Amino acid sequence: MTKLEKLVEEFAQNVAAQTEEITHGSAAKGNRHAKRYIAAFDKLCAHGDPGRDALAVLFIHPRMDVRVMAAAFLLRHRTAEAKAVLEEAAQHRGLSALSAQQTLKNWENGTWALDPG
């Protein structure tokens, strides 16, 4: 497994772990996982576009929360693909759908700022 693949896996695992913690009522533990996936994203970005492109494999991840988070972070870099993932997820119910809806809203009103470039 390459360094980029390990970072992508770290991102995915921590998004899933955060969701599980939030589902079980532990926002504090969830926040620890958020810090880890943000750190993984920052390390991917340190590799430039190849690092960001590596994260795009998560657009087809089996977990919706992982797909949504990857799309949220890649909106500036892979706009059309990321929007498609978010729009599909927004049609469902639950935390991931709400996250997708809010991300799209922030993108449209110009307040999205996860990866300023």
C-alpha positions, 0 to 999 in steps of 0.5 A: 500500500502506498503512502497516499493509499494509507492516508486515504484509508486513515481518512475513511476509517476516521470518518466512519469512527466519528459517525459511530461515536456521534451515533452513540452520543459521544461528540467529544470522541467523534471530534478526536476522529475528525481531527485525525481525518482532517490531519490525513487530508492535510497530509494528502494536500501536501502532495498537491493534486495527486494527493487530492486525486487519491482521496477521490476513490472514496466517492464510491466507498460503501459507506455514505458518510465516507463518500459525503465527507470525501466529496465535501473536502474535494468540492473545489478540486473535483467539483462536478464529481463531488457535487454529484456524490453530495446531490445523490446523498442529499436525497436520503435521510440521516446524518450523512444526508443532512451533511450533504445538504448543508455542504451543498448549501454552503457551496452555493452561498459561497461559505464553503471553505474546506480546501481553499487551494 
